[in-house]
Amino acid sequence: MLTVVAAAIEVATGIVLMVAPSAFARVLLGTGLSSAGQAVGRIAGFGLLSLGLACWPKDRPAAGATSGALASPALLIYNLLITLYLAYVGIARELVGTLLWPAVALHAVLLAFLVHARFFKPKS
């Protein structure tokens, strides 16, 4: 379930970035994007969509087995980096939009669950 939630968030974010990168930047960071920034935003959207799809569970695992993102550190590393970077941006007050701190909180929670599932869940 955790893998599906984390992957779905990245797929949804990727789609939004591909369709409306400037609008996404405005609500997240408080400012729109230049033409070049929109192009880079769309490229980032392709990457997030790909990450989410690559980490999507392929089938239902056997009891106690890990799958998708829990077996691979991709979503864990992404959520660690995006939490740190967005928090830095907010603390430095460089770019702050209405969704910045909720995004930091969301990624921090996902990170905590992913770390727990990967490193602290008892193995059968």
TIBATOR-413379 format. One record per residue: residue in one letter; chain; x, y negated, z of N, C-alpha, C in turn. Coordinates in Angstrom, 1 decimal. Layout:
BEGIN
   rest   kette       nx       ny       nz      cax      cay      caz       cx       cy       cz
      a       A        X        Y        Z        X        Y        Z        X        Y        Z
...
# end
This chain:
BEGIN
   rest   kette       nx       ny       nz      cax      cay      caz       cx       cy       cz
      m       A      0.8      1.2      0.0      0.0      0.0      0.0      0.9     -1.3      0.0
      l       A      1.9     -1.3      0.8      2.8     -2.4      0.9      3.4     -2.7     -0.5
      t       A      3.9     -1.6     -1.1      4.5     -1.8     -2.4      3.5     -2.4     -3.4
      v       A      2.3     -2.0     -3.4      1.3     -2.5     -4.3      1.0     -4.0     -4.0
      v       A      0.9     -4.4     -2.8      0.7     -5.8     -2.4      1.9     -6.6     -2.9
      a       A      3.1     -6.2     -2.5      4.3     -7.0     -2.9      4.4     -7.1     -4.4
      a       A      4.2     -6.0     -5.1      4.4     -6.0     -6.6      3.3     -6.8     -7.2
      a       A      2.0     -6.7     -6.7      0.9     -7.5     -7.2      1.1     -9.0     -7.1
      i       A      1.7     -9.4     -6.0      2.0    -10.9     -5.8      3.0    -11.3     -6.8
      e       A      4.0    -10.5     -7.1      5.0    -11.0     -8.1      4.4    -10.9     -9.5
      v       A      3.6     -9.9     -9.8      3.0     -9.9    -11.1      2.1    -11.1    -11.3
      a       A      1.3    -11.5    -10.3      0.4    -12.6    -10.4      1.2    -13.9    -10.5
      t       A      2.2    -14.1     -9.8      3.1    -15.3     -9.8      3.7    -15.4    -11.2
      g       A      4.2    -14.2    -11.7      4.8    -14.2    -13.1      3.8    -14.7    -14.1
      i       A      2.6    -14.2    -14.1      1.6    -14.6    -15.0      1.3    -16.1    -14.9
      v       A      1.1    -16.6    -13.7      0.9    -18.0    -13.6      2.0    -18.9    -14.1
      l       A      3.3    -18.4    -13.8      4.4    -19.2    -14.4      4.5    -19.1    -15.9
      m       A      4.1    -18.0    -16.5      4.1    -17.9    -18.0      3.1    -18.8    -18.6
      v       A      1.9    -19.0    -17.9      0.8    -19.7    -18.5      0.9    -21.2    -18.1
      a       A      1.2    -21.5    -16.9      1.2    -22.9    -16.4      2.4    -23.2    -15.5
      p       A      3.6    -23.2    -16.0      4.8    -23.4    -15.1      4.8    -24.8    -14.4
      s       A      4.4    -25.8    -15.1      4.4    -27.2    -14.5      3.3    -27.3    -13.4
      a       A      2.2    -26.7    -13.6      1.1    -26.8    -12.5      1.6    -26.0    -11.3
      f       A      2.2    -24.8    -11.5      2.7    -24.0    -10.4      3.8    -24.8     -9.6
      a       A      4.7    -25.5    -10.3      5.7    -26.2     -9.7      5.1    -27.4     -8.9
      r       A      4.1    -28.0     -9.4      3.4    -29.1     -8.8      2.9    -28.7     -7.4
      v       A      2.1    -27.6     -7.3      1.6    -27.2     -6.1      2.6    -26.6     -5.1
      l       A      3.7    -26.0     -5.7      4.7    -25.4     -4.8      5.7    -26.4     -4.4
      l       A      6.1    -27.3     -5.3      7.3    -28.2     -5.0      6.9    -29.6     -5.0
      g       A      5.7    -30.0     -5.4      5.2    -31.3     -5.3      5.6    -32.2     -6.5
      t       A      6.1    -31.6     -7.6      6.4    -32.3     -8.8      6.3    -31.4    -10.0
      g       A      6.0    -32.0    -11.2      5.9    -31.2    -12.4      7.3    -30.9    -13.0
      l       A      7.3    -30.3    -14.2      8.5    -29.9    -14.8      8.7    -30.6    -16.1
      s       A      9.9    -30.8    -16.5     10.2    -31.3    -17.9      9.9    -30.2    -18.9
      s       A     10.1    -30.5    -20.1      9.9    -29.5    -21.2     10.9    -28.3    -21.0
      a       A     12.2    -28.7    -20.7     13.2    -27.6    -20.4     12.8    -26.8    -19.2
      g       A     12.3    -27.5    -18.1     11.9    -26.8    -16.9     10.8    -25.9    -17.1
      q       A      9.8    -26.3    -18.0      8.7    -25.4    -18.3      9.2    -24.2    -19.0
      a       A     10.2    -24.3    -19.9     10.7    -23.1    -20.6     11.4    -22.2    -19.6
      v       A     12.2    -22.8    -18.7     12.9    -21.9    -17.7     11.8    -21.3    -16.8
      g       A     10.8    -22.0    -16.4      9.7    -21.5    -15.6      9.1    -20.3    -16.3
      r       A      8.8    -20.4    -17.6      8.2    -19.3    -18.3      9.2    -18.1    -18.3
      i       A     10.5    -18.3    -18.5     11.5    -17.2    -18.4     11.4    -16.6    -17.0
      a       A     11.4    -17.4    -16.0     11.3    -16.9    -14.6     10.0    -16.0    -14.5
      g       A      8.9    -16.5    -15.1      7.6    -15.7    -15.1      7.8    -14.4    -15.7
      f       A      8.5    -14.3    -16.8      8.8    -13.0    -17.5      9.5    -12.1    -16.5
      g       A     10.5    -12.6    -15.8     11.3    -11.8    -14.8     10.4    -11.4    -13.7
      l       A      9.6    -12.2    -13.1      8.7    -11.8    -12.0      7.7    -10.8    -12.4
      l       A      7.1    -11.0    -13.6      6.2    -10.0    -14.1      6.9     -8.6    -14.3
      s       A      8.1     -8.6    -14.8      8.9     -7.4    -15.0      9.2     -6.8    -13.7
      l       A      9.7     -7.6    -12.7     10.0     -7.1    -11.4      8.8     -6.4    -10.7
      g       A      7.7     -7.1    -10.8      6.4     -6.5    -10.2      6.0     -5.2    -10.8
      l       A      6.1     -5.1    -12.2      5.7     -3.9    -12.9      6.7     -2.8    -12.7
      a       A      8.0     -3.1    -12.6      9.0     -2.1    -12.4      8.9     -1.5    -11.0
      c       A      8.4     -2.3    -10.0      8.3     -1.8     -8.6      7.0     -1.2     -8.3
      w       A      6.0     -1.3     -9.3      4.7     -0.7     -9.1      4.8      0.8     -8.9
      p       A      4.2      1.3     -7.9      4.2      2.8     -7.6      3.7      3.6     -8.9
      k       A      4.5      4.5     -9.3      4.2      5.3    -10.5      3.1      6.3    -10.2
      d       A      3.1      6.9     -9.0      2.1      7.9     -8.7      2.0      7.9     -7.1
      r       A      1.0      8.6     -6.7      0.8      8.7     -5.2      1.9      9.6     -4.6
      p       A      2.7      9.1     -3.7      3.8      9.9     -3.1      3.3     10.9     -2.1
      a       A      4.0     11.9     -1.9      3.7     12.9     -0.9      3.8     12.3      0.5
      a       A      3.2     12.8      1.5      3.2     12.3      2.8      4.6     12.1      3.3
      g       A      4.9     10.9      3.8      6.2     10.6      4.3      7.3     10.2      3.2
      a       A      6.9     10.3      2.0      7.9     10.0      0.9      7.8      8.5      0.6
      t       A      8.8      7.9      0.1      8.8      6.5     -0.3      8.7      6.4     -1.8
      s       A      8.2      5.3     -2.3      8.0      5.2     -3.7      8.3      3.7     -4.1
      g       A      8.4      3.5     -5.4      8.5      2.2     -6.0      9.5      1.3     -5.2
      a       A      9.0      0.2     -4.7      9.9     -0.8     -4.1     10.5     -0.3     -2.8
      l       A      9.9      0.6     -2.1     10.5      1.1     -0.9     11.7      2.0     -1.1
      a       A     11.7      2.6     -2.3     12.9      3.4     -2.6     14.0      2.6     -3.2
      s       A     13.6      1.4     -3.8     14.5      0.5     -4.5     14.5     -0.8     -3.7
      p       A     15.7     -1.4     -3.6     15.8     -2.7     -2.8     15.4     -3.9     -3.6
      a       A     14.9     -3.8     -4.8     14.6     -4.9     -5.7     13.6     -5.9     -5.0
      l       A     12.5     -5.5     -4.6     11.5     -6.5     -4.0     12.1     -7.0     -2.6
      l       A     12.8     -6.1     -1.9     13.3     -6.6     -0.6     14.4     -7.7     -0.8
      i       A     15.3     -7.5     -1.8     16.3     -8.5     -2.1     15.6     -9.8     -2.6
      y       A     14.6     -9.6     -3.5     13.9    -10.8     -4.0     13.3    -11.6     -2.9
      n       A     12.5    -10.9     -2.0     11.8    -11.6     -1.0     12.8    -12.3      0.0
      l       A     13.9    -11.7      0.3     15.0    -12.3      1.1     15.4    -13.6      0.5
      l       A     15.8    -13.5     -0.8     16.4    -14.7     -1.4     15.3    -15.8     -1.6
      i       A     14.1    -15.5     -2.0     13.1    -16.5     -2.2     12.7    -17.1     -0.9
      t       A     12.6    -16.4      0.2     12.3    -16.9      1.5     13.4    -17.9      2.0
      l       A     14.7    -17.5      1.8     15.7    -18.4      2.2     15.8    -19.7      1.4
      y       A     15.6    -19.5      0.1     15.7    -20.7     -0.8     14.6    -21.6     -0.6
      l       A     13.3    -21.1     -0.6     12.2    -22.0     -0.4     12.2    -22.7      1.0
      a       A     12.7    -22.0      2.0     12.8    -22.6      3.4     13.9    -23.7      3.3
      y       A     15.0    -23.5      2.6     16.0    -24.5      2.4     15.5    -25.7      1.7
      v       A     14.8    -25.5      0.7     14.2    -26.6     -0.1     13.2    -27.4      0.8
      g       A     12.4    -26.8      1.6     11.5    -27.4      2.5     12.2    -28.2      3.6
      i       A     13.2    -27.6      4.2     13.9    -28.2      5.3     14.7    -29.4      4.8
      a       A     15.3    -29.3      3.6     16.0    -30.4      3.0     15.1    -31.5      2.5
      r       A     13.8    -31.2      2.5     12.8    -32.1      2.0     13.1    -32.6      0.6
      e       A     13.7    -31.7     -0.2     14.0    -32.0     -1.6     12.7    -32.0     -2.4
      l       A     12.0    -30.9     -2.3     10.8    -30.7     -3.1      9.8    -30.0     -2.2
      v       A      8.7    -30.6     -1.9      7.7    -30.0     -1.0      6.3    -30.3     -1.5
      g       A      5.6    -29.2     -1.9      4.3    -29.2     -2.4      3.4    -28.6     -1.3
      t       A      2.1    -28.6     -1.6      1.1    -28.1     -0.6      1.2    -26.6     -0.4
      l       A      1.8    -25.8     -1.3      1.9    -24.4     -1.1      3.3    -23.9     -0.7
      l       A      4.2    -24.9     -0.5      5.6    -24.5     -0.2      5.7    -23.7      1.1
      w       A      5.2    -24.2      2.2      5.3    -23.5      3.5      4.5    -22.2      3.5
      p       A      3.2    -22.2      3.0      2.5    -20.9      2.9      3.3    -19.9      2.1
      a       A      4.0    -20.3      1.0      4.8    -19.4      0.2      6.0    -18.9      1.0
      v       A      6.6    -19.7      1.8      7.7    -19.3      2.7      7.2    -18.2      3.7
      a       A      6.1    -18.5      4.3      5.5    -17.6      5.2      5.1    -16.2      4.6
      l       A      4.5    -16.3      3.4      4.1    -15.1      2.7      5.3    -14.2      2.4
      h       A      6.3    -14.8      1.8      7.5    -14.0      1.5      8.3    -13.5      2.7
      a       A      8.2    -14.3      3.8      8.9    -13.8      5.1      8.1    -12.6      5.6
      v       A      6.8    -12.7      5.6      6.0    -11.5      6.1      6.3    -10.3      5.2
      l       A      6.2    -10.5      3.9      6.5     -9.4      3.0      7.9     -8.8      3.2
      l       A      8.9     -9.7      3.4     10.3     -9.3      3.7     10.3     -8.4      5.0
      a       A      9.6     -8.9      6.0      9.6     -8.2      7.3      9.0     -6.8      7.1
      f       A      7.9     -6.7      6.4      7.3     -5.4      6.2      8.2     -4.5      5.3
      l       A      8.8     -5.0      4.3      9.7     -4.3      3.4     11.0     -3.8      4.2
      v       A     11.5     -4.6      5.0     12.7     -4.2      5.8     12.3     -3.1      6.8
      h       A     11.1     -3.3      7.4     10.7     -2.2      8.3     10.5     -0.9      7.6
      a       A      9.8     -1.0      6.5      9.5      0.3      5.7     10.8      0.9      5.2
      r       A     11.7      0.1      4.8     13.0      0.7      4.3     14.0      1.2      5.3
      f       A     14.1      0.5      6.4     15.1      0.8      7.4     14.7      1.4      8.7
      f       A     13.4      1.1      9.1     13.0      1.5     10.4     11.9      2.5     10.5
      k       A     11.3      2.9      9.3     10.3      3.9      9.3     10.9      5.3      9.5
      p       A     10.3      6.1     10.4     10.9      7.4     10.6     10.8      8.2      9.4
      k       A     11.9      9.0      9.1     11.9      9.9      7.9     11.4     11.2      8.3
      s       A     10.6     11.9      7.4     10.1     13.2      7.8     11.0     14.3      7.3
# end
